[in-house]
Amino acid sequence: MTQEAVAWTASGCCPLCDAVVALRDTAEAGEVITCPECRSWLVVRSSDGSRIGFEAAPVVEEDWGQ
């Protein structure tokens, strides 16, 4: 079995822990990813090919039907 080398061509910083988060250049606005350091969910808010802007994903609270 061979492993394919992945080209990480775009990166940004996690807004929660400041870790560098690298992705393929195909990242799209609205895509949800996980920070490799703090494991927080992040949403891609912008991408210009080599730089990616992230924001923390909103916390979904349970609806109790009220």
C-alpha positions as CSV (number, residue, x, y, z in Angstrom):
1,M,0.0,0.0,0.0
2,T,1.4,3.4,-0.9
3,Q,0.6,6.7,0.7
4,E,0.0,9.8,-1.4
5,A,1.7,13.0,-0.4
6,V,-0.8,15.7,0.4
7,A,0.1,19.2,-0.8
8,W,-1.0,21.7,1.9
9,T,-1.1,25.0,0.0
10,A,-3.3,27.2,2.1
11,S,-3.1,28.0,5.8
12,G,-4.6,30.2,8.5
13,C,-4.6,30.5,12.3
14,C,-7.1,29.0,14.7
15,P,-8.9,31.9,16.4
16,L,-9.1,30.0,19.7
17,C,-5.5,28.7,20.1
18,D,-3.5,30.5,17.4
19,A,-2.3,27.2,15.9
20,V,-1.5,27.1,12.2
21,V,-4.1,25.2,10.3
22,A,-3.1,24.0,6.9
23,L,-5.6,22.8,4.3
24,R,-5.7,22.0,0.6
25,D,-6.3,25.1,-1.6
26,T,-9.8,23.7,-2.3
27,A,-11.2,24.9,1.0
28,E,-14.6,26.7,0.5
29,A,-16.3,29.3,2.6
30,G,-18.7,27.6,5.1
31,E,-16.7,24.3,5.3
32,V,-16.3,23.0,8.8
33,I,-12.9,21.6,9.9
34,T,-11.3,20.6,13.2
35,C,-8.2,22.4,14.6
36,P,-5.3,19.9,14.8
37,E,-4.2,21.4,18.2
38,C,-7.2,22.3,20.3
39,R,-9.7,20.1,18.4
40,S,-12.3,22.9,18.1
41,W,-14.6,23.1,15.2
42,L,-13.8,25.9,12.9
43,V,-15.7,27.4,9.9
44,V,-13.8,28.6,6.8
45,R,-15.0,32.2,6.4
46,S,-12.7,33.2,3.6
47,S,-10.1,31.8,1.3
48,D,-7.9,33.6,-1.3
49,G,-6.0,30.6,-2.4
50,S,-3.0,30.7,0.0
51,R,-4.5,32.4,3.1
52,I,-7.6,31.1,4.9
53,G,-9.7,32.9,7.5
54,F,-11.4,30.9,10.2
55,E,-14.0,31.6,12.9
56,A,-15.2,29.3,15.7
57,A,-18.2,27.2,14.7
58,P,-21.4,28.1,16.5
59,V,-22.5,25.9,19.3
60,V,-25.7,24.1,18.5
61,E,-27.9,23.9,21.6
62,E,-30.5,21.3,22.1
63,D,-34.1,22.4,21.4
64,W,-36.4,21.2,24.1
65,G,-39.5,22.1,22.1
66,Q,-40.5,25.1,24.2
